[in-house]
Amino acid sequence: MPKKPTIGAAKKDAEVFGLKRAASGLWSARLSIPRDRWQDVGLAYQTKSGIRQEFLKSLQTHDKQEAIRRRGKALDALRNQVNGKLEAIGKKPLSGDWTPDWATPEKAVETGLHYRQQIEQASDEYDPAEDYETCTVADGGPNSEREHVRSVVTDFVEAEAEKLPPAEGQRYFRTVMGIVDGTHTPLGPLLDRWEAERWGGCRPPRTASQCARMVVGRNDCAKGRQMKDTV
């Protein structure tokens, strides 16, 4: 009768799940493909055998605990890579909640800011839709280059949103166009990074009183960094 796995053995298995150690002692992240998707992934990567069972990504470490810390991001990167290949041939992703890299919330914010800048830089005097016989603006056409650029952007974002599942597509469209129109504030990691760059690495003000003290506080922060650099 086979022995039942002990708690210690189960914990050990959980620690090394998604990891593989080479003979050299170097650890790699290991993404195992479900058996029912071997052929789909093999087709996506055009393997000679027609199947693909796993993917490996070196974690560049011989230390087990460091490998465990690096495992999550490496597995996410492998999974996104495989899902991108599957999407390219019209196959469903490995997990139903997968979002392409270009459609993540942060990328949607970046896209919206980029399009908004393009629209703001467009001219207000451009007359794009003339009828050459009567030299009149076509009915329903944009009245300026800025309106024309915004129309093109809207069509493109709508087409991209339609490539996603309904809920994700709606979120992507609302985020991008909300930023384009100025009705959506880019919060989260992207805003934090932007604020850090804006304030030179200092913590940005969150209240009116903090903002009033920032003239002195920002100088103190800069001096602190200079003193740290000279130590």
N, C-alpha and C positions, 0 to 999 in steps of 0.2 A: 504493500500500500504506500503510495507516494506521500512524502512528508508535506505538511502544510507550510507555506512560506512564513517565516517569522517576521515580526515587526521590523527588526533590523534589516532583513533582506529586502523587504518592501521599500523601506526608506532609501536603501542603496540603489535600488532600481529606479526610484523617482529622481534621485540625484543625477544619474547618468542618462536619463531619458533625453533623446534628442542630441546625444553626444557620441563621439567615436574617437578612440585613442589609437593612434598609429603606433607601429613598432618603435618609431623614434621617440615616442612619448609625447608627440604634438597632438593636441586636441582639435577636433573639428565639430562643427554643428552638423547634425544629420537629420535631414528631412525625409521621412519615410512616406512613400506614396501609397494610398489605400489600394488594395488589390484590384478593386473594380474600376480604378482609374489608370492602371498601368498602360493600357493600350492608348488611351486618350493622350497621356503625357508622352508616350513613345512617338505617337503621330506628330505631336506638337514640336518635338525635338528631332524628328526624322531619324530615329535610331535604327540601326541595321536589324536588330532583333524585333523591332516593332513594339517594344515595351520599355518602360523606365520605372525602376523600383525605388530609387532613392537619389538624393543629392547631398553633396558634402561641401562645406565651406570652412576653410581653415580659420581657427580662432587665434592663431599666432601665439600660443602659450603652451607651456608644459605643466602649468599649475592647474590642478583640478578645480579649485574654488574660483579661480579667475575665469576658467572656461565656463563654469556654471553662470557667472555674472554676465558673460558676453553672449551666452546661448540665445536668449530671447530675441535680441535685435538681429542676430544672424539668421535665425529661423524665419523671422518675419521677412527679411530680405529675400531669402530663398523662396518662400511661399509667394511673395509678390511677383518674383521673376517667373515662376512656373505659371501663375495665374495669368500673367500678361501674355505668355505664349499660348495658353489655352484660349484666351479671349480672341487672339489673332486668327485662330482657325474656327471660331464660332462655338467653342465648347464652354460649358459652365465651369466656374472656378472650383478649386478644391474645397472652399468653404463658402457658404451662401452669403456671408456678410462681407465679402471681400470688396474693396474699393480700389480702383486703379490709382496709381501714384498721382496722376494729374487731377484727380477728383477729390483728393483728401481735403478736409476743411482748410488746412493751411495753404495748400496749393490753390484752392478756390479764391481765397483772400488775395494771394499774390496775383492771380489772373485778373481779378476785379480791379486791383490797383493799377495794373499795367494798362488795361483797357481804358480806365478812367483818365490816365495820363495822356493816352493817345487822343482821346476825344477832346480833352482840354486844349491840346496843342493844335487841333484842327482849326481852320479859318471859319469865321462867321460870314464871310463875304462871297464864298464860293457858290456858284449857281450851277448845280450838276445836271439838271434834267431838262434841258431846253428842247423844244420842238423846233428842228432846224428850218421848217417851212414857215412857221409863224413867229419863231423866236420868242415863244412864251414858255413859261415853266409848265411842265406836264402836271396834270391833275394828280394830287396825292403824292407828288414827288417831294423830296427833301428841299428845303429852302436854303441850305448852307452845307458846306463841306462837313461841319460838325454834326449836323443831323444825319448826313449820309454815312459817316463813320459809325455813329451810334446804331443806325439801322443795320449795318453790316455786322457789327459786334453782336447785336441782339440775335440775329439769325444764326450766327456761328455758335454762340453759347447755347441756344435752343437745340441746335443739332447735336452738340456734345452731350447735353443733358438727356437727350433721347436714347443715348447709348447705355445709360445706367438704369438700374431698377427704378420703378416709379418714385418711391420715397426718396432715394438717393438723388435721382434726377431733379426732383423738385427742390431739394435742399441745395444742390449745386447751383441751379438757376437763380434761386432767391439770393444766395450768398453773392455770386458774381455780379448780378445786375443790381442788387441792393447797394453794393459798393460803387458801382458805376454811376448810379443815380444819387449817391450820397445819403441813402436811407438806411444803410447797414453799417455799423461800426465794426471794424476788424478787431475783435477781442481775442484773447487767448495767447498762445505762445508767440505768434507773429507780432502782436502788439507789444508784448513784453520785450521781444528782441529789438523792435524798432525804438522803443523808449530807452532801452539800455544804450543803443547807439547814439540816440539823440542827446542823452545826458552824459555821454562820455564814460559810461560804466557806473555812474552813481545811481542810487535809487531814485526814480522819478517821483515828483510830488503827487499825492493822491487827494489832497484837500486844498481849499483856498488858502488856509493859513500856512500849509506847507509850501505852497507856491510862492507866498509872500516872503518866506524865509529862504527861498532857494538861491537868491542872489548871493547871500553870504554862505549858505550851505554848500552850494556847488563849488565856490572858490575853496572852501575848506576841504572838500572832497578831493579837488585837484591837487591842492598842496599836500594832502595826505599821500596821494599816489606818487608825487614827486619825491617826498621824503622816503617812501618805501623803496623807490627805485635807486636811491642813492645809498641806502644802507648796505 
